Amino acid sequence: MMYNHTKGKKNFNSRIIILLILSILAVIIIFLNSLKFLESLGTSATGIYQKLINNAFPITYIANNKMELDHSGDILDVVLDKINIKLFNPFSIVGFEVPYFNMDKVRVDSKENFSILDSFSLNEGSVVKLNPEELEEKKNQETSSVFNPNLKKPLNNSRPEVLLYHTHTTEAYAPSPKNDNNDEAYNVVGVGNELVKELEKYGISVIHDKTLHSLNYDLCYNESGKTVQKYLNEYGNFKMIIDLHRDAGPSKENITTNINGENLAKIMLVNSRNSKYYSQNAALADKMNKLATELFPGLFKGIRTVNRGIKAYNQGLNPNATLIEVGANTSKAKEAQNSAKYIARIIAEIINGQK
């Protein structure tokens, strides 16, 4: 029987591999036993042990700087656990050298460290919805050079500061077919409505009395005087009492101006010398006229003073009384209403700005 050299060679190589494996296992066992021995020496050997680990596995150098070892347990287990090495799982060791074997961990870390953003969704409740009129009002407040937010204050309706009324309640503007009209869209009451809205934006509370005083034209100042006295009896005083009118006669060109790109009805202030408070009435009118000239040149036509107004235009009832004429019968109603925010600004300068 012939000897098979090839088979003998393979058996020899197998023996060599087995011997190498056994040798490696023996070295590992001796190394682990050495670690156990060093640990048994106590805390004095811990420094040597850590240096051995740091030299063999550099990654533990970083870990050791961020943790404190728990000496109450198995120090070897603690270190191996901190560097994520499991003795019975060879892939945990090889994974530090060959990243492929550590991919599962990488994928887990990625899920933990990054947030997944949901698609954008809008809650209907978070949307502020304004109707067209409110949008226009908001735009006017934000962009208009007329409104001054520095003059705003909290609105207190329990204590009105301005009394607004109309001796000639039905005085109308174009395109009303008549000089007198009960429709507030065309008469001075409609201008008063706009003035109230503008004043309230500044926090100025207003009583707007719409009593029809002009059923008998000859007695209208008597009737409106009763209205003024009623509110004075109830509230004691007001910072301003305004009788709002419109003029009659001036041509459209002479009663119209343009400010900030919009047509406005010009404004006239009227005083009566037979008022017992004439000096105070005149001082208030003069203050308003000067402010208008400074802020809105061309808006006011000035002050007209008469010697003997009917019932002194009720200005004798209070030193803070004044008569304001907004436009004329030739003015468009919209132009007179546009002027309201300018009047409100001047009043706010006086009441809230203390001018």
C-alpha positions in Angstrom: 0.0 0.0 0.0 1.5 3.3 -1.1 1.8 6.3 1.3 -0.4 9.3 0.3 1.9 12.4 0.6 -1.0 14.8 -0.1 -3.2 13.5 2.6 -0.3 13.5 5.1 0.5 17.1 4.2 -3.1 18.1 4.9 -3.2 16.4 8.2 0.1 18.2 9.2 -1.4 21.6 8.3 -4.5 20.8 10.3 -2.4 20.0 13.3 -0.5 23.3 12.9 -3.8 25.4 12.8 -5.2 23.6 15.8 -2.0 24.2 17.7 -2.1 27.9 16.8 -5.7 28.2 17.9 -5.0 26.5 21.2 -2.0 28.8 21.7 -4.1 31.9 21.1 -6.8 30.6 23.5 -4.1 29.9 26.1 -2.7 33.5 25.8 -6.2 34.9 26.1 -6.9 32.9 29.2 -3.6 33.9 30.8 -4.3 37.6 29.9 -7.8 37.4 31.5 -6.4 35.8 34.6 -3.8 38.5 34.8 -6.5 41.1 34.7 -8.4 39.3 37.5 -5.2 39.2 39.5 -4.6 42.9 39.0 -8.1 43.7 40.0 -7.6 41.7 43.3 -4.7 44.0 44.1 -7.2 46.8 44.8 -7.3 50.4 43.7 -3.5 50.7 43.6 -3.4 48.4 40.6 -6.3 50.1 38.9 -4.0 52.7 37.3 -1.8 49.9 35.8 -4.8 48.0 34.7 -6.3 51.1 32.9 -3.0 51.8 31.2 -2.9 48.2 29.9 -6.5 48.5 28.6 -5.8 52.0 27.1 -2.7 50.7 25.2 -4.5 47.6 23.9 -7.7 49.4 23.1 -7.3 53.2 22.4 -11.0 53.7 22.4 -11.1 53.1 26.1 -8.9 56.1 26.7 -11.8 58.3 25.7 -14.3 56.3 27.6 -12.1 56.4 30.8 -12.0 60.2 30.6 -15.8 60.4 30.7 -16.7 57.8 33.4 -15.8 56.7 36.8 -15.2 53.0 37.4 -17.5 51.1 39.8 -15.1 49.2 42.1 -17.9 47.5 43.9 -18.4 45.0 41.0 -16.2 43.2 38.5 -14.0 45.8 37.1 -13.3 43.8 33.9 -17.0 43.5 33.2 -17.5 47.2 33.7 -14.7 48.2 31.3 -15.7 45.7 28.6 -19.4 46.8 28.9 -18.4 50.5 28.6 -16.5 49.8 25.4 -19.4 47.6 24.2 -17.3 44.4 24.0 -18.9 41.0 24.8 -16.5 38.1 25.3 -18.9 35.6 24.0 -19.8 37.7 20.9 -16.6 37.9 18.7 -18.4 40.3 16.3 -18.4 43.0 19.1 -14.6 42.9 19.1 -14.1 42.6 15.4 -16.7 45.4 14.9 -14.3 48.1 16.2 -11.8 47.1 13.5 -14.2 46.2 10.7 -17.1 48.7 10.6 -19.3 46.4 8.5 -19.8 44.1 11.6 -21.0 47.1 13.6 -23.6 48.4 11.1 -26.6 47.4 13.1 -25.5 49.6 16.0 -24.9 52.5 13.6 -28.4 52.2 12.3 -29.9 52.2 15.8 -27.9 55.3 16.8 -29.1 57.1 13.7 -32.7 56.5 14.6 -32.1 57.8 18.2 -30.1 60.9 17.2 -32.2 62.3 14.4 -35.9 63.4 14.4 -38.2 62.6 11.6 -40.2 65.7 10.6 -43.9 65.2 9.8 -45.4 66.9 6.8 -46.6 70.4 7.5 -50.2 70.7 8.6 -52.1 74.0 9.4 -54.7 74.1 12.2 -57.7 76.1 11.2 -58.0 77.4 14.7 -54.6 79.1 14.4 -55.7 81.3 11.4 -56.9 84.8 12.2 -59.7 85.6 9.8 -60.9 89.1 9.2 -63.7 90.3 7.0 -63.0 92.8 4.2 -64.0 95.8 6.3 -61.7 94.7 9.2 -58.8 94.1 6.8 -59.2 97.6 5.4 -59.3 99.1 8.9 -56.2 97.1 9.9 -54.4 98.3 6.8 -55.3 101.9 7.5 -54.1 101.7 11.0 -50.7 100.2 10.0 -50.0 102.3 7.0 -51.8 105.6 7.4 -49.7 108.6 8.3 -52.8 110.0 10.1 -53.2 107.5 12.9 -50.6 107.9 15.7 -50.3 104.8 17.9 -48.3 106.7 20.5 -51.6 108.5 21.4 -53.5 105.3 22.2 -54.7 104.4 25.7 -57.1 101.9 27.1 -60.8 102.6 26.3 -63.0 103.3 29.3 -66.6 103.6 28.3 -67.7 104.2 31.9 -66.3 107.7 31.7 -67.0 109.4 28.4 -64.6 112.3 27.5 -66.3 113.7 24.4 -69.9 114.6 23.8 -70.8 114.7 20.1 -74.2 116.0 18.9 -75.8 117.7 15.9 -78.0 120.8 16.2 -78.8 120.4 12.4 -79.1 116.6 12.5 -80.2 116.0 8.9 -77.7 118.3 7.0 -76.8 116.2 4.0 -74.0 115.9 1.4 -73.9 115.0 -2.2 -75.2 112.9 -3.9 -78.2 113.3 -1.6 -81.0 114.9 -3.8 -82.0 117.1 -0.8 -80.1 119.4 1.5 -81.7 117.5 4.4 -81.6 113.7 4.6 -82.4 111.3 7.4 -80.1 108.6 5.9 -76.8 108.5 7.9 -74.9 107.4 4.8 -75.4 111.0 3.5 -75.8 113.3 6.5 -73.7 114.7 9.3 -74.6 111.9 11.6 -72.7 109.5 9.3 -69.6 111.7 9.7 -70.2 111.6 13.4 -70.3 107.8 13.3 -66.8 107.8 11.6 -65.5 110.3 14.1 -66.6 108.1 17.0 -64.9 105.0 15.5 -61.6 106.9 15.0 -61.6 108.4 18.5 -62.2 105.0 20.1 -59.1 103.7 18.4 -57.2 106.2 20.5 -59.1 105.0 23.6 -61.3 108.1 23.8 -64.8 107.3 24.9 -67.6 109.2 23.2 -71.3 109.8 23.6 -72.8 110.3 20.2 -76.3 111.8 20.6 -78.3 111.5 17.4 -81.4 113.2 18.6 -83.3 115.0 15.8 -83.1 118.6 16.9 -84.1 120.4 13.6 -87.8 119.6 13.3 -88.3 123.3 13.9 -85.3 125.1 12.5 -85.9 128.3 14.5 -85.9 126.3 17.8 -83.1 123.8 17.0 -80.4 125.4 19.2 -82.9 125.5 22.1 -83.5 121.8 21.6 -79.9 120.8 21.2 -79.0 123.0 24.3 -81.4 120.8 26.3 -79.5 117.7 25.2 -76.1 119.2 26.1 -77.4 120.2 29.6 -78.8 116.8 30.2 -75.4 115.1 29.7 -73.7 117.8 31.8 -76.1 117.1 34.6 -75.4 113.4 34.3 -71.6 113.4 33.8 -70.5 116.8 35.3 -68.1 117.7 32.5 -66.4 116.6 29.2 -63.0 117.3 27.8 -64.6 118.4 24.6 -68.2 119.1 23.5 -68.7 119.1 19.7 -71.6 120.3 17.7 -70.9 118.8 14.3 -72.3 120.6 11.2 -71.7 121.1 7.5 -71.5 124.5 5.7 -73.7 125.6 2.8 -72.8 127.6 -0.3 -69.0 127.1 -1.0 -68.1 125.6 -4.4 -66.9 122.1 -4.6 -63.3 123.3 -5.4 -63.1 125.6 -2.4 -64.3 123.0 0.1 -62.2 120.1 -1.1 -58.5 119.2 -0.5 -56.3 116.1 -1.1 -54.1 114.6 1.6 -52.4 111.3 1.5 -53.9 110.6 -1.9 -57.6 110.9 -0.9 -60.1 113.7 -1.3 -61.2 115.4 2.0 -63.9 117.9 2.9 -62.3 121.0 4.4 -63.1 122.0 7.9 -64.1 125.3 9.5 -64.3 126.1 13.3 -67.0 128.6 14.5 -67.1 130.8 17.6 -69.6 133.2 19.1 -68.6 136.2 21.1 -71.8 136.3 23.1 -70.8 133.0 24.9 -70.0 133.6 28.5 -67.0 131.2 28.0 -65.9 132.9 24.8 -62.2 133.2 25.7 -62.0 129.5 26.6 -64.1 128.5 23.5 -61.8 130.6 21.3 -58.7 129.2 22.9 -59.8 125.6 22.2 -60.6 126.5 18.6 -57.3 128.2 18.2 -55.4 125.2 19.5 -57.2 122.9 17.1 -56.6 125.1 14.1 -52.9 125.5 14.9 -52.5 121.7 15.2 -54.3 121.2 11.9 -52.0 123.7 10.2 -48.9 122.0 11.6 -50.0 118.4 10.9 -52.3 118.6 7.9 -51.8 121.9 6.0 -54.7 122.9 3.9 -57.3 120.8 5.8 -58.7 123.6 8.0 -60.2 126.8 6.5 -59.6 128.6 9.7 -61.9 130.0 12.4 -65.0 132.1 11.8 -66.2 134.3 14.7 -69.6 135.8 14.8 -70.8 138.5 17.3 -74.1 137.0 18.2 -74.7 133.4 17.4 -78.1 131.9 18.1 -78.1 130.9 21.7 -74.3 131.5 21.4 -74.3 128.1 19.6 -74.6 126.5 23.1 -71.0 127.4 23.8 -72.0 129.3 26.8 -72.9 126.0 28.5 -69.3 124.8 28.8 -65.8 126.2 28.3 -64.8 123.1 26.3 -67.6 123.5 23.7 -66.9 124.1 20.0 -68.7 124.0 16.7 -67.1 122.1 13.7 -68.3 122.4 10.1 -67.1 119.5 7.9 -67.4 120.3 4.3 -70.5 121.7 2.7 -73.6 120.6 0.8 -71.4 120.4 -2.3 -69.0 117.9 -0.7 -69.4 114.2 -1.3 -70.5 112.3 1.8 -67.4 110.0 1.4 -65.1 113.1 1.4 -66.7 114.3 4.7 -66.4 110.9 6.2 -62.7 110.7 5.2 -62.0 113.9 7.1 -63.2 112.2 10.4 -59.9 110.5 11.0 -58.0 113.8 10.7 -60.3 115.5 13.2 -59.9 112.5 15.5 -56.1 112.8 15.3 -56.2 116.5 16.3 -58.6 115.7 19.2 -56.4 112.9 20.4 -53.4 115.2 20.3 -55.3 117.6 22.7 -56.8 115.0 25.0 -54.2 112.2 25.1 -51.2 114.2 24.1 -52.0 117.1 26.5 -51.4 119.7 23.8 
